[in-house]
Amino acid sequence: MKTFQTTANYMACLHSRAGLIVQSTRTKKGVQMKPEHPQFVEYVTAFEESIDNHEADSLCKALLA
């Protein structure tokens, strides 16, 4: 499992079978994006290339909305 840049607000990781998992560390609620999802590759690429914590938080927030 690969953990992406995280902050006190969010946790994001990539699991080989489960896909992309994003969770709020405050509410403990999260989402799972399976590899079959049409935007899966775009989100994983965005997490891998995120510039800073603010950008990574924005990606997490978008997925949880």
Buried (B, 14 or more C-beta within 10 A) or exposed (E): EEEBBBBEBBBBBBEEEEBBBBBBEEEEEBBEBEBEEEEBEEBBEBBEEBEEBEBBBBBBEEBBE
